[in-house]
Amino acid sequence: MSREILTQVTYLVASVLFILGLRSLTKPDQARRGMNLAALGMLLAIVGTLVKTEIVSYGWIAVGLAVGTVIGYPLGMWVPMTAMPQRIAFSHMFGALAATLVGVAEYHTDLTEGHPISGAKMAALAFEVLFGALTVTGSFVAFGKLAEFLPGRPVTYKGQNGVNLALAAVAVGLFVYLIIRPEFSAGFYLMVGLATLIGLFLVLPIGGADMPVVMSLMNSYAGLAAAATGFALGNEVLIIAGALDGASGFILSVVMSKAMNRSFSNVLFGAFGSVQPTTARTAEGMTVSEISPEDAALQLGYAKSVIVVPGYGMAVAQAQHQIRELAELIEKNGGEVRYAIHPVAGRMPGHMNVLLAEANVPYDRLYDMEEINDRFGEADIALIIGANDVVNPAARTDPGSPIYGMPILNADMARRVIVLKRGMSPGFAGIENELFYRPNTSMLFGDAKASLTRVIAEVKAA
C-alpha cells in the first residue's frame, strides 16, 4: 500500500470515529466510549499525517510530539476537576494558536518562494488566521477570568461598541482586499494583529457568569479556524474535524445563550456582558434561617422525595462523592433522589454532569432543567450545593435584575429548601439570591464536603 493510500484510509477511518464519538457524547452512559473513539480517531489522523509524502524531515515533528506529550499529560491527568473549565479554555487557546501559526507560516512560505496564491486559498488562509488569532486572545481572557487573575466582572468603557465595530470593519475589509491582492503582506499581518485585539475586546466586557457561553463560542471559533487550515493545506481530516468542532460549538452556544436568556446575535459579537442594573432588589432588612447538620440530617433522613441541585460550590468542595453517599442513605430509607442539572451550572457546559459521573451517580438520575422543573412542587426537599444564580427567583420576579428572564430551576417551589454554602456571598451575576431569604429555606453554612460528612454521620446514627 502506497503512503498516499494509507494516509487517505486512516483519514477516512479517523473521520468516521470522530462522528461516532460526537454522536456518543449525546448520551451520558455512552460519553466515555465517545471520548475513546474520538481519541482513537485523532491518533489515526496523526499517524496518517506522519506518513504523508510531503514530509521531508521528522526532526521538528519529533520535538513537537515530545513537548506536546510533556505538556498535555499533566494537563489531562493532574489538573483538579475544579480547574477543568480554565484548562479547557487554555486548550482552546493552544489549538487556535496552532491554526494561526500554520496559516502565517503557509502564507509566508508561498510569498517568499514565489508560489502563486489563488483567491480561494487566500480566503482560507485569511479566515484561518482571523478566527484563530481572535480565539487565542479571547480564550486567554476567558482563562484569566476563570482562574481569577483577571477580574470576573465585565470590563467596559465608553464607546467600546464603536471601537469593536471599527476594528471588525477594518479586519473584514483587509480580508476582502487580500483575496484580490494576496501579495499585500502588510495587510495580512495587520489583519492578524487586529484579530488579536478583537478577541481581547470581545471577551473583556463579558462577566464571569457568562463564561460557559464564551467557552462554547471559542470552541466553535477554534473549530472554524481548523477547518480553514484544512482547506488551505488540502488536508481532508482537518476540514472534517474542524467542521464538526465548529458546528457543535455553534449549536452549544445557541443552547447556552437560550439557557441564559441571552440574544445569540449579542453572543456572536461579544456584547452581552454589561454593567449590571442598579435597580435590582437588595436583601436589606431580610434575614436568613440557619440550620444545623443534625437538623438537616433529620429532615433528609425521612424525606420521600429529594431533588439535588449541584453548583460550582460542589466542585470547589469536591463534595460529589458525599452527595452520592447521602443519596444512597436516603434511598435506603425509602426516599427517592433526583439531580437537577441547569445547562450553565458551574463554569463550563456539562460541568455538573462530569462531576457527578466521576462519583458514579447513575446517569438515569440526572435530569435536565426542562425535565425536572415541574417536579419541584412535589419534592419534600430541594438540596442545593453551591448553586446560586441558576436557582434565584429574581429571574422570574424582578425586572430590574440582570438575570431577569433567564430560565432557572424552580427550587423555591419545593416544600423545604436546604442550601449548603460557605457564606452569603453572591454568585457570578453579583446579586443577592432571593431564595436564601424565603421562609421555606434553611442555610447550612460551611464547607459542603465537611457539612455533608456530618449530615451523613447523623443519618447513619438515626
C-alpha positions as CSV (number, residue, x, y, z in Angstrom):
1,M,0.0,0.0,0.0
2,S,1.4,3.4,-1.0
3,R,1.8,6.2,1.5
4,E,-0.9,8.3,-0.1
5,I,-3.4,5.5,0.0
6,L,-2.5,4.7,3.7
7,T,-3.0,8.4,4.6
8,Q,-6.4,8.5,2.9
9,V,-7.6,5.3,4.6
10,T,-6.5,6.4,8.0
11,Y,-8.1,9.8,7.4
12,L,-11.4,8.1,6.4
13,V,-11.4,5.9,9.5
14,A,-10.5,8.8,11.7
15,S,-13.4,10.9,10.3
16,V,-15.9,8.1,11.0
17,L,-14.6,7.7,14.5
18,F,-14.9,11.5,15.1
19,I,-18.5,11.4,14.0
20,L,-19.3,8.3,16.1
21,G,-17.6,9.8,19.1
22,L,-19.5,13.0,18.8
23,R,-22.8,11.1,18.5
24,S,-22.0,9.0,21.6
25,L,-21.5,12.2,23.6
26,T,-25.2,12.9,23.3
27,K,-25.9,10.2,25.9
28,P,-24.3,10.2,29.3
29,D,-23.9,6.5,29.5
30,Q,-22.0,6.4,26.2
31,A,-19.9,9.5,26.7
32,R,-16.8,7.7,27.9
33,R,-16.9,5.4,24.8
34,G,-17.4,8.5,22.6
35,M,-14.3,10.1,24.0
36,N,-12.3,6.9,23.5
37,L,-13.5,6.7,19.9
38,A,-12.6,10.3,19.2
39,A,-9.2,9.9,20.8
40,L,-8.5,6.8,18.6
41,G,-9.6,8.8,15.6
42,M,-7.1,11.6,16.5
43,L,-4.4,9.0,16.9
44,L,-5.1,7.6,13.4
45,A,-5.2,11.2,12.0
46,I,-1.8,11.8,13.4
47,V,-0.4,8.5,12.0
48,G,-1.9,9.3,8.6
49,T,-0.3,12.7,8.6
50,L,3.1,11.4,9.6
51,V,3.3,9.1,6.6
52,K,2.4,11.8,4.1
53,T,5.0,12.1,1.3
54,E,5.2,15.9,1.7
55,I,7.2,15.4,5.0
56,V,10.9,15.7,4.3
57,S,12.2,15.8,7.9
58,Y,10.8,14.4,11.1
59,G,13.2,16.3,13.5
60,W,10.9,19.2,14.5
61,I,7.9,16.9,14.4
62,A,9.5,14.6,17.0
63,V,10.3,17.7,19.1
64,G,6.7,18.8,18.8
65,L,5.3,15.4,19.8
66,A,7.6,15.2,22.8
67,V,6.8,18.7,24.0
68,G,3.1,18.2,23.4
69,T,3.2,15.0,25.4
70,V,5.1,16.6,28.3
71,I,2.5,19.5,28.4
72,G,-0.6,17.5,27.6
73,Y,-0.3,14.6,30.0
74,P,-0.1,16.8,33.2
75,L,-3.0,18.9,31.9
76,G,-5.1,15.9,31.4
77,M,-4.2,13.8,34.4
78,W,-3.2,16.2,37.2
79,V,-5.4,19.2,36.8
80,P,-8.1,19.1,39.5
81,M,-11.8,19.0,38.4
82,T,-12.3,22.5,39.9
83,A,-9.7,23.8,37.4
84,M,-11.1,21.9,34.4
85,P,-13.0,24.9,32.9
86,Q,-9.9,27.1,32.8
87,R,-7.9,24.1,31.5
88,I,-10.3,23.7,28.6
89,A,-10.1,27.5,27.9
90,F,-6.3,27.1,27.9
91,S,-6.6,24.2,25.4
92,H,-8.8,26.3,23.1
93,M,-6.0,28.9,23.1
94,F,-3.3,26.4,22.1
95,G,-5.5,24.9,19.4
96,A,-6.2,28.3,17.9
97,L,-2.6,29.4,18.2
98,A,-1.5,26.3,16.2
99,A,-4.0,27.1,13.4
100,T,-2.9,30.8,13.4
101,L,0.8,29.9,13.2
102,V,0.2,27.3,10.4
103,G,-1.7,30.0,8.4
104,V,1.1,32.6,8.9
105,A,3.8,30.1,8.0
106,E,1.9,28.9,4.9
107,Y,1.4,32.5,3.7
108,H,5.0,33.5,4.4
109,T,6.4,30.4,2.6
110,D,4.2,30.9,-0.5
111,L,5.1,34.6,-0.6
112,T,8.8,34.2,-0.2
113,E,9.2,31.3,-2.5
114,G,7.1,32.9,-5.2
115,H,4.2,30.4,-5.2
116,P,1.0,31.8,-6.7
117,I,-1.7,32.2,-4.1
118,S,-5.2,31.6,-5.5
119,G,-8.2,33.6,-4.3
120,A,-9.7,30.5,-2.8
121,K,-6.5,29.6,-0.9
122,M,-6.1,33.2,0.3
123,A,-9.6,33.3,1.6
124,A,-9.0,30.1,3.6
125,L,-5.7,31.4,5.0
126,A,-7.2,34.8,5.9
127,F,-10.2,33.1,7.5
128,E,-7.9,30.8,9.4
129,V,-5.7,33.5,10.9
130,L,-8.6,35.8,11.5
131,F,-10.6,33.4,13.6
132,G,-7.5,31.7,15.0
133,A,-6.0,34.9,16.3
134,L,-9.2,36.2,18.0
135,T,-9.7,32.9,19.6
136,V,-6.2,32.9,21.1
137,T,-6.7,36.2,23.0
138,G,-10.4,35.5,23.6
139,S,-9.6,32.1,25.2
140,F,-6.8,33.6,27.2
141,V,-9.1,36.3,28.7
142,A,-11.7,33.5,29.5
143,F,-8.9,31.5,31.1
144,G,-7.9,34.5,33.2
145,K,-11.4,35.2,34.3
146,L,-12.0,31.6,35.3
147,A,-8.6,31.4,37.1
148,E,-9.4,34.7,38.7
149,F,-6.2,36.5,37.9
150,L,-8.4,38.8,35.7
151,P,-11.5,40.5,37.0
152,G,-14.6,38.4,36.6
153,R,-16.8,41.4,36.3
154,P,-17.5,42.9,32.9
155,V,-14.7,45.4,31.9
156,T,-16.4,48.1,30.0
157,Y,-15.6,51.6,28.8
158,K,-17.4,54.4,26.9
159,G,-17.6,53.8,23.2
160,Q,-16.5,50.2,23.3
161,N,-19.1,49.0,20.8
162,G,-17.9,51.6,18.3
163,V,-14.3,50.6,18.8
164,N,-15.2,46.9,18.3
165,L,-17.2,47.6,15.2
166,A,-14.4,49.7,13.7
167,L,-11.8,47.0,14.3
168,A,-14.1,44.4,12.9
169,A,-14.8,46.5,9.8
170,V,-11.1,47.1,9.1
171,A,-10.3,43.4,9.6
172,V,-13.1,42.4,7.2
173,G,-12.0,45.0,4.7
174,L,-8.5,43.6,4.7
175,F,-9.9,40.1,4.4
176,V,-11.7,41.0,1.2
177,Y,-8.8,43.1,-0.2
178,L,-6.3,40.2,0.4
179,I,-8.5,37.8,-1.7
180,I,-8.0,40.3,-4.5
181,R,-4.4,41.2,-3.7
182,P,-2.8,38.2,-1.9
183,E,0.7,39.8,-2.2
184,F,-0.3,42.6,0.2
185,S,1.7,41.1,3.1
186,A,1.4,44.2,5.3
187,G,-2.4,44.0,5.2
188,F,-2.2,40.3,6.1
189,Y,-0.1,40.8,9.2
190,L,-2.2,43.9,10.2
191,M,-5.3,41.7,10.0
192,V,-3.7,39.2,12.3
193,G,-2.9,42.0,14.8
194,L,-6.4,43.4,14.6
195,A,-7.9,39.9,15.1
196,T,-5.8,39.6,18.2
197,L,-7.2,42.8,19.6
198,I,-10.8,41.9,18.6
199,G,-10.5,38.7,20.7
200,L,-9.4,40.7,23.7
201,F,-12.1,43.3,23.3
202,L,-14.8,40.7,22.7
203,V,-14.4,38.8,26.0
204,L,-13.2,41.6,28.4
205,P,-16.7,43.1,28.6
206,I,-18.3,39.7,29.4
207,G,-18.9,38.8,33.0
208,G,-17.9,35.6,34.8
209,A,-21.5,34.4,34.8
210,D,-21.4,34.1,31.0
211,M,-18.2,32.1,30.7
212,P,-20.0,28.9,29.8
213,V,-21.3,30.6,26.6
214,V,-17.9,32.1,25.9
215,M,-16.2,28.8,26.1
216,S,-18.6,27.1,23.7
217,L,-18.2,30.1,21.4
218,M,-14.4,29.9,21.5
219,N,-14.7,26.2,20.8
220,S,-16.7,27.0,17.7
221,Y,-14.2,29.6,16.5
222,A,-11.3,27.3,17.1
223,G,-13.0,24.6,15.0
224,L,-13.7,27.1,12.2
225,A,-10.0,28.1,12.2
226,A,-9.0,24.4,12.0
227,A,-11.4,23.7,9.1
228,A,-10.0,26.7,7.2
229,T,-6.5,25.3,7.9
230,G,-7.6,22.1,6.2
231,F,-8.8,24.0,3.1
232,A,-5.5,25.9,2.9
233,L,-3.4,22.8,3.2
234,G,-5.6,20.4,1.3
235,N,-6.0,18.2,4.4
236,E,-9.3,16.4,4.4
237,V,-9.3,15.2,8.0
238,L,-8.7,18.7,9.3
239,I,-11.6,20.0,7.3
240,I,-13.9,17.3,8.7
241,A,-12.7,17.6,12.3
242,G,-12.8,21.4,12.2
243,A,-16.2,21.5,10.7
244,L,-17.5,19.1,13.4
245,D,-15.9,21.1,16.1
246,G,-17.2,24.4,14.7
247,A,-20.7,23.2,14.1
248,S,-21.1,21.5,17.5
249,G,-19.6,24.5,19.3
250,F,-22.0,26.8,17.5
251,I,-25.0,24.6,18.4
252,L,-23.8,24.5,22.0
253,S,-23.5,28.3,22.0
254,V,-27.1,28.6,20.9
255,V,-28.2,26.2,23.7
256,M,-26.2,28.1,26.3
257,S,-27.5,31.5,25.3
258,K,-31.0,30.2,25.4
259,A,-30.5,28.8,28.8
260,M,-29.2,32.2,30.0
261,N,-31.9,34.2,28.1
262,R,-29.2,35.9,26.0
263,S,-29.6,37.2,22.5
264,F,-27.5,35.0,20.3
265,S,-26.6,37.9,18.0
266,N,-25.1,39.6,21.0
267,V,-23.3,36.4,21.9
268,L,-21.7,36.3,18.5
269,F,-20.3,39.8,18.8
270,G,-19.3,39.6,22.5
271,A,-21.6,42.4,23.6
272,F,-23.7,40.5,26.1
273,G,-21.6,41.3,29.2
274,S,-22.7,44.6,30.5
275,V,-22.7,46.7,33.7
276,Q,-25.5,45.3,35.9
277,P,-28.6,47.4,36.5
278,T,-28.7,49.2,39.8
279,T,-32.5,48.7,40.2
280,A,-32.2,45.1,41.3
281,R,-33.7,44.3,44.7
282,T,-31.4,44.1,47.7
283,A,-31.6,42.0,50.8
284,E,-31.7,45.0,53.2
285,G,-33.8,44.2,56.2
286,M,-34.2,40.5,55.3
287,T,-33.0,37.6,57.4
288,V,-32.0,34.0,56.8
289,S,-32.8,30.9,58.7
290,E,-29.8,28.8,59.6
291,I,-29.9,25.0,60.1
292,S,-27.5,22.6,61.9
293,P,-26.2,19.4,60.3
294,E,-28.2,17.4,62.8
295,D,-31.5,19.1,61.8
296,A,-30.7,18.8,58.2
297,A,-30.0,15.0,58.7
298,L,-33.3,14.6,60.4
299,Q,-35.2,16.2,57.5
300,L,-33.3,14.4,54.8
301,G,-33.3,11.0,56.5
302,Y,-37.1,10.9,56.5
303,A,-37.7,12.7,53.1
304,K,-39.5,10.7,50.5
305,S,-38.6,13.0,47.5
306,V,-35.3,14.9,47.3
307,I,-34.0,16.9,44.4
308,V,-30.3,17.7,44.5
309,V,-29.2,20.9,42.7
310,P,-25.4,20.9,42.3
311,G,-23.4,24.1,41.5
312,Y,-19.9,25.4,41.4
313,G,-19.6,25.2,45.2
314,M,-19.9,21.5,44.9
315,A,-16.9,21.5,42.5
316,V,-14.9,23.7,44.8
317,A,-15.5,21.5,47.8
318,Q,-15.2,18.3,45.8
319,A,-18.4,17.1,47.5
320,Q,-19.9,14.9,44.8
321,H,-18.9,11.7,46.5
322,Q,-20.6,12.7,49.7
323,I,-23.7,13.7,47.7
324,R,-23.8,10.2,46.2
325,E,-23.3,8.6,49.7
326,L,-26.1,10.7,51.2
327,A,-28.4,9.9,48.3
328,E,-27.8,6.1,48.8
329,L,-28.8,6.5,52.5
330,I,-32.0,8.4,51.6
331,E,-32.9,5.7,49.1
332,K,-32.1,3.0,51.7
333,N,-34.7,4.7,53.9
334,G,-37.3,4.6,51.2
335,G,-36.8,8.0,49.6
336,E,-36.2,9.0,46.0
337,V,-33.3,11.2,44.9
338,R,-33.1,13.1,41.6
339,Y,-30.4,15.5,40.4
340,A,-31.5,18.8,38.6
341,I,-28.9,20.0,36.1
342,H,-29.0,23.5,34.8
343,P,-27.3,24.0,31.4
344,V,-24.9,26.7,32.8
345,A,-24.4,25.4,36.3
346,G,-20.7,25.6,37.1
347,R,-18.1,27.2,34.8
348,M,-18.3,25.1,31.7
349,P,-21.1,23.3,29.8
350,G,-21.7,19.9,31.4
351,H,-19.6,20.7,34.4
352,M,-22.0,19.1,36.9
353,N,-22.6,16.0,34.7
354,V,-18.9,15.4,34.7
355,L,-18.5,15.7,38.5
356,L,-21.5,13.5,39.3
357,A,-20.3,10.9,36.7
358,E,-16.9,10.9,38.5
359,A,-18.8,10.0,41.7
360,N,-20.6,7.1,39.9
361,V,-24.0,8.8,40.3
362,P,-26.4,6.8,38.0
363,Y,-27.0,8.5,34.7
364,D,-30.7,8.0,34.8
365,R,-31.0,10.1,38.0
366,L,-29.7,13.2,36.2
367,Y,-32.4,15.4,34.8
368,D,-32.2,18.5,32.5
369,M,-34.0,21.6,33.6
370,E,-37.0,21.1,31.3
371,E,-37.5,17.5,32.6
372,I,-37.2,18.3,36.4
373,N,-38.8,21.8,36.8
374,D,-42.4,20.6,37.1
375,R,-41.3,18.1,39.8
376,F,-40.0,20.6,42.4
377,G,-43.6,21.3,43.6
378,E,-43.9,17.6,44.6
379,A,-40.4,17.4,46.3
380,D,-40.1,17.3,50.1
381,I,-36.6,18.9,49.9
382,A,-34.6,20.7,47.3
383,L,-30.9,20.3,48.4
384,I,-28.8,23.0,46.9
385,I,-25.0,22.6,47.0
386,G,-23.2,25.7,45.9
387,A,-25.6,26.7,43.2
388,N,-26.7,30.4,43.2
389,D,-27.8,32.3,40.1
390,V,-29.4,29.2,38.5
391,V,-31.9,29.0,41.4
392,N,-32.5,32.7,42.0
393,P,-36.3,33.5,41.8
394,A,-35.3,37.1,40.8
395,A,-35.0,35.8,37.3
396,R,-38.8,35.4,37.4
397,T,-39.9,38.2,39.7
398,D,-37.5,41.2,39.5
399,P,-37.5,43.1,36.2
400,G,-34.6,45.1,37.4
401,S,-32.3,42.1,37.9
402,P,-29.5,41.4,35.4
403,I,-30.7,37.8,35.2
404,Y,-34.4,38.6,34.7
405,G,-35.9,36.3,32.1
406,M,-33.2,33.7,32.5
407,P,-34.7,30.2,32.8
408,I,-33.9,28.8,36.3
409,L,-34.5,25.7,38.3
410,N,-37.7,26.0,40.3
411,A,-36.0,25.0,43.6
412,D,-38.0,27.6,45.5
413,M,-41.2,25.6,44.8
414,A,-40.1,22.6,46.9
415,R,-41.7,22.2,50.3
416,R,-38.4,22.8,52.0
417,V,-35.1,24.1,50.7
418,I,-31.7,23.4,52.3
419,V,-28.8,25.4,50.9
420,L,-25.2,24.4,51.6
421,K,-23.0,27.4,51.2
422,R,-19.8,28.9,52.8
423,G,-21.4,32.3,53.3
424,M,-23.8,34.8,51.9
425,S,-21.5,36.0,49.0
426,P,-23.4,36.5,45.7
427,G,-22.9,34.3,42.6
428,F,-21.3,35.2,39.3
429,A,-24.0,37.7,38.5
430,G,-23.1,39.7,41.6
431,I,-26.6,39.9,43.0
432,E,-28.4,38.7,46.1
433,N,-30.3,35.5,45.9
434,E,-34.0,35.9,47.0
435,L,-34.2,32.2,47.6
436,F,-31.9,32.3,50.6
437,Y,-34.4,34.6,52.4
438,R,-37.6,32.7,51.7
439,P,-39.4,31.2,54.7
440,N,-39.1,27.7,53.4
441,T,-35.3,28.0,53.0
442,S,-32.7,27.0,55.6
443,M,-29.0,27.7,55.2
444,L,-26.3,25.2,56.2
445,F,-23.1,27.2,56.3
446,G,-19.6,25.8,55.9
447,D,-17.6,23.7,53.5
448,A,-20.0,21.5,51.6
449,K,-17.9,18.4,51.9
450,A,-17.5,18.7,55.6
451,S,-21.1,19.6,56.2
452,L,-22.3,16.6,54.1
453,T,-20.0,14.3,56.0
454,R,-21.6,15.4,59.3
455,V,-25.1,15.0,57.8
456,I,-24.2,11.5,56.6
457,A,-22.9,10.5,60.0
458,E,-26.1,11.8,61.7
459,V,-28.4,10.0,59.2
460,K,-26.5,6.7,59.8
461,A,-26.8,7.2,63.6
462,A,-30.5,7.8,63.4
